[in-house]
Amino acid sequence: MPFSELLFIYCFLPFTLILYYIGNSSTYKNLILLLASLLFYAWAEPIYVFIFMATASIDFFLAIAMQKNHSRAKFFLWISLFMNLGLLLSFKYLPFLLSIFNLSYLVTSNEWWVPLGLSFYTFKVLSYQIDVYYEKIDAETSYFHFLVYVFLFQNIMAGPITRYMDIQPQIAKRSFQIIQFLQGLQRFGIGLFKKVWIADVFASISTQFITPQNQYASILGLWFGVISFALQIYFDFSGYSDMAIGLGKCMGLDFKENFQYPFVAKSTSEFWRRWHISLSSWFNDYVFLPLNLHLRNYGKLGLVMSIVVTFSLSGFWHGAGWNYILWGTFFGLTISIEILFLKKYLDKWALLGHIYLLSAIILSMTLFYFTDINQWILFWYQATDFNHLPLYNEFLLWALQENLFLIILAVLASTPIFYQLIQRLERFSWKFTYAMMTLTALFFIFWATTGLVNQTYKAFLYFQF
């Protein structure tokens, strides 16, 4: 039941909010939130919800055991790591790992299913266990509160990845605030608009242009397809994050931001501080920092190795394929080069840094799009084949003309210009601004509804991760 489905918007969400605000106590609200979250996930994965419930229960008791028995804490942590990473590897990566050893015949594609949100669930639980082990937080003694955290329907499918230390006080106690509720409604409406009227439209455009050997292919057309795909990913995932953050606020929960206008960055390292922030910070805290600590004696070589390994694993997290590993490795190498010598030039010439960053994003997106390496090679061959393909054609000009408003809107929405405008309006009159933003959000929801009624449903792209 994705957020952009009419059943969710007009049945599940209103009914849940009504039940949620009937009672005043935090216990009652958490009960409704947990039941709604279990129903939400079971709607998509009726069987796997029991597996998640079982592993979450084991993790709850393992964390308590870690805190009570320090001498065996590492043993309990290893049990949790083995269980959770074992499930992740088994469900998501087993067919790929078998293919490496020419054992693909053991598993056929039509009998393999990856539970939705498995990667996000795994990282959420592992962050809790590792933080308990290193005594950054106390183990939760309320099984009820722990399940609420694990199954929060706002972010169980596709993030943001929340840390328990950030959400625990809010689960324990929260109260209704109209301003927070209106902020949530506004974020939800903006995110829904991003998904339906920007991401989904760019999805249709990218499939028409990015595929090699199509009858309308041109050099610039192929690259326009890549740019469209990059915009699709950004507005699809940032739109989902907006909706998740908004839904959290509607229920008194504040999640950290997951995107901060990454396309305005001037280097790939800055880009990753702005893009999928919850995942970047997870890999930084639980992979890069421990790895770099172990390799610190190797100096710059150890630093580069830590960065490349971390980003390669980050790429592998996105999908079971060589293209994802290469995609992550690409960013690991570019960030390493920046740290070694390029950063001082990028800082000095901001425009050059921005052009460099956008070029790196466009190049990397070809790896992210083509899961088949042979198709990726074919794309590169055609995208640089000036002898057999025209630079542009009438189909490209027609598409640019037809989608000119969308392209301008997407470019502007990729920058902080609208946010800065709202801030200025708030300084003039915050009441007027909130009223205007709320009405705009309601209009966005209505407008998105018309789009959902008239178009074929497109799932959130990041559900596959």
N, C-alpha and C positions, 0 to 999 in steps of 0.2 A: 504494500500500500504506500507507494511513494508520495512525497509531499505535493507533487504536482498532479495528482490524480483527483478527479472530482469527488470520488467517494471519501477521500481524506479531507478535502477542503470543506465539504458541505455536510458530511455526516460524522465522521470520526472526530474531527477537531472540535466542532461546536458541542457535541455531546460530551466529550471529555472535559472541556472547559466548564460546562454547566455543572457537571458532577464535582469537578475539582473545587469550585468556589461555593458550593452549597455548605460545606463544612469549614470551620475556622482553624482547627488544630493542625499542627504540622504532621502529626501521625496520620490523620485522615487524608490529608493532601498527598502524603507519600504513598499511602495505600492505593489511592486512585491512580497516581502516577505510575506505580509499579504494575497494577492490573492493566492499565492502558498500554504500557510498554510491552508487556508480555503478549497482549492481544495483537498489537501492532506488528511485532516480529513473527508471531505464530501465523499471522495472516499470509506472510510471504514464505515462511519456513516452519510449517507445523511440526515437523519431526526434529529439526535441528535445535529448536528452542529447548528441548529436553536435554540435548547434549550440552548446550551452553549452561543450562541450569545446573547440571551435574558438575561440570568443570568449575563453575563459579563457586559452588558449595565447597568443593575440595580446596580451592584457592583461599576461601575464607578461613578455613580451619588451619591451613598451612601457614598463613600469615600470623595467626594467633600463636601457633606452635613456634614459629621463628622468634617471636618476641619473648616468649616464656622460657625458651631453651636456647640460650645464646651459643652454647657449645655445638649444637647441631643445626644452627640456623642455615649454614651453607648447604647442608644436606636437604633441608626442606625447600630451600630456594631452587636447588637443582631439580627436585621433583616437579616443582611448578614449571620451570623452564622446559623440562623434558615433555611434560604433558601438553602445555600450550603450543610450543613450537612444533611438537610432534603432530598435533592436530592440524596446524597450519601447513606443514610440509605434506602431510598425507592428503589433505583435501585439495590444496591449491597447487602443489608443485610435483606431486608424484608422477603424473603423466609425462611432464617435461623431464624429470630426472630419469625416468625409465627410457625415454627416447634417446638420451645421451649414450646409454649402454645398449641401444638397439633392442630394447625390450618392450616397445610400444604395444606389441600384440597382446600383452597381459592386460591392458586396459583400453577399451574402445571409447571414443569420445562421446557416444550416445548413452553411455551408462555412468558418466562421471558428472557430478554436480558439486559446485563449490558453494557453501552456505553464504548468503549475502552478509556483508559486513564482517566476515571472519577476520580479515587483517586488522580492521579497526578495533574489534573486540579483543583480539589477542594483545595488541599493543597497549590497550587501556589497562587490561588486567596485569600485564607484565610490569608496567610502570608502577602500579600499586605494590606489587610484590618486591620489586627491587628497592623502592623507597622505604618499605618496612624493613628490609634486610639491612640497609645502610642507616637505619634509625632516623630518617628524615621525617617520617610520620609514625604515629602509633597505629598498630593494627586495629581495625574497626571491630568492636565487640558486639555491634548490633548486626545480626545477619540480615535483618530487614533493610537497614540503611545501605548495606553493601550491595544487596540485590538491586535496590533503586539506582545506585551509581552504575552498576554493570549494564543494566537493561534500559537506561534512559532512551526513550524512543526518539528523542530529538537528534541524537548523534550515534546511535548504534549501527546504522546502515553505512554511513560515509563520513563520520567525523562531525566536527573537529574532535581530535583525540584529547579528552579531558584527563587531567591528573587528579587523583583523589584529594590531594592537599588543597587544590583549588575549589573543589566542589563540596567537600565534606561539611563545612560550616553552614552552607546553604541548604543542604539536605537535612541537617539537624534542626534548623529553625529558619523560617522565612515568613514574610507577611505580604499582604496584597498592597501594591502601590500602583495607582492609576497611571502615573507617568511611565513607570517601567512597562506596564501592560501596553500602553500606546506605542512605546518604543519598539516593543516586540511585534506589534501589528504592522508597524511601518517597515521593519526589517523583513518580515515575512512577505509583505506585498512587493517590495523591491526585488527580493530574491526570486519570487514567482515570475515576475515580469522578465527578469534576466533569463530565466530558464526557458520560458515559452516563446518570448518574442525576440530574443537575441540568440541564445545558444542553439535552440532548435532550428532557427532559420539558417544560421551559419552551418549547422550540421548538414542541411540539404544542399547548401552551396558547395561545401567542401567535397562531398561525394560526387558532385558533377564535374569538378575540376581537377582534383588531386589524383585521380586514377590514371595511371599511364595507359597509353594505347587506346584512349577513347577518341571518337570521331571528331570531337571539338577541341582537341588538345592544341595548346600553343605554349611557348616558353613561359610567358608571363602568366598565362592561365594556370599552369601547373603550380607556379609559386603563389598565385592568388588562392589556390586551393589549400596550400599549406598555411597561409596566413589566416584563412577562414577557419581552418581546423584549430589553430592556436587560440583564436578568439572564442571558438566553440568551447574548448576545454576550460578556458578562464571563466567565461560567463556561466557555464554549466556548474562548475565546482564552486565558484564564489557565490553563485546564486543559491546552491544547496546550503552552503555555510551560512549565508544570510538568513535563510529560512530556518535552519537549525538554531541559530543564535536568537532569532526572533521568537521561535516557539519556546525556547528556554525562558526568555524574558517574560513571556505571557504567563508563565507559571512561577515567576519569582526567582529564576536561576540565571546567573550571569556566566556565560562562556566567554573565553578569551577569543579575540579576533583571530581569524585564520588567513586573511588576505589583507595586504596594505598596499594596493596599487602597484603590483610587481613590475608592470611594464614601464614605469617611470624610472626604474633603477638604472644605474650607470655601470654596472658590472654584474657578473653572474653570481658572485658572492652576496652582493646586496639583493639581487633578485631572489635568492633562496632565503633571505631574511624577511622577505615580503610575501613569498608564495608558499601556500600550505604550511603556515607557520607552526602548527601543532605537530606536524610530521617532522619538519626540519629540526625543531627543538628536541623532539624525542630522540632522533638519531644523534644529535649533538650530545645530549646528556648521557645516553645509554650505550652508544657505540663509539663515537669519535673521541670523547674525553677519556674513557678507560683505555682505548686502544693507543691514543697518543701518549698517555702516561707510561704505558709499557714500552713504547718505542722512542721515548724522549732522548735516550742515549745516542740515537742515530742522527740527531740534529734535524736539518732540513729534509733529509731523505725520509726520516721517520715521520715527519709532519706530512709530507706528500703521500706516503704510503697510507697514513691514517685517513687522509681526505679521500683518496681514490677508493679505498676499501669501503669507507662509509657511504659514499655516493653510489658505488656499484651495488651495495646491499639495498640502498634506497631504491635504485632502479629495479632490482629483483623483487622488492616488495610490491611494486606496481603490477607486476605480471610475470607469469612463468614463460619467459621467452628470451632469446639472446638479444633481441632488439631492445628490451627494457634494461638489460644489463649494460649494453653498449650506451644506451641513453644516459644512465646514471654515471657510467665511467666518463662519458664526454664532459659532464659537468664537473666531475671530480678533477679531471685534467685541466679544464679551463680555470677553475678556482685555484688550483695549485700554481698555474702559470701566473695568475694575477698576484698571488702572495709572493712569489719569488722575485718578480721584477715588473710586471705590467701595471700594478695598481697605482704606482706613483704617476704614470702617464695618464691613466684614466681619471685620476683625481684632478690632474692639472687641466685636462681638456674634457670638460663635462659633455659637450656635444659628441665628441669622438667616442666617449664611453657609452653614451646612450645608443649611438648607431651600432657600436660593437655588440652591446647587449641584445638589441633587437635582432641583429644578424645571427647571434648564437641561438636565440630562442627559435627562430625560423628553421635554422639548420637542424636543431635537436628535435623539432617536431616531426621531421620526416622519419626519424627513428621511432618515435612514439606511435606514429600512425601505422606504419607498415610492420605488422607482426611477422610477416614472411620476409626474410632477408633478401631473397631473390627479387621480390617485388620492390624492395627498397633500392636495390642496385639498378633495376630497370627504371625506376623513377629518376634516379640521378643521371642515368644515361640519356633519358628523353628530355629532362629539364635543362640539359646543357647541349642538346643536339640542334645547333643552329642550322645545320645543313639540311635537315629533313622536316623541321617544324617551323612554322612562322613565329615571329616574335609575339604577335597578338593576332586576334581575329575578331570577326563581328560578334561571335557568341560572347566573348569576354567583354566587349564594349557594351553589349546589351545587358549583361549581368551587372556590370558596374553601374549602369544607368538605372536599372530597375531597383537596385539595392543601395543607392547612394545615401538615402536618409539613414538606413540601418548602419552603414559603414561609419558615417559621421557620428551617429549616436554611440556606437561601440567604442570609437576612438576617444570621444569625450568621457564616456563612462569608465574608461580604463585609467583616467586621471582623477586627481582629487578635486576637479573644478566644481562639481555639483556639491560635494561635501563642504567645500569652502564657502560656497554661496549660501548653504543652509546655516552655517556658523554665523555668517554676517546677518542673516535674517533673525537668528536667535538673539543677537545682541540688540537688534532693533525692537523685537517683541517676541519673547519665547512662546507666549500663549498663542499668538497668531501663527507662528511657525509650526507649533505642534498640531494645531487645528488643520492647517494647510497640508502638512505631511500626512496626517491621518486620512484626510479625504483623498489625497493622492494615492495612498496605499490601497484604500478601498476601491478606487477607480482602477488601479493596476490589477487587483484581484478579479474585478469584473471583466476587465479587458482580457486578462489571461484566460478567464473562463471561456470567453468566446473563441479564443484560439484552441483551447483544449477540446471544445465541442466539435470544431470543424477540422481538426488535424489528426493524423495518426499519432498515437501516443509514442513518445520517445523516452526511454528510461534514462535516469541520470547516468552519465558516462562513467563516473567514479564508482558506481555500484559493482562493476566488474573487478575492482581492486580490493 
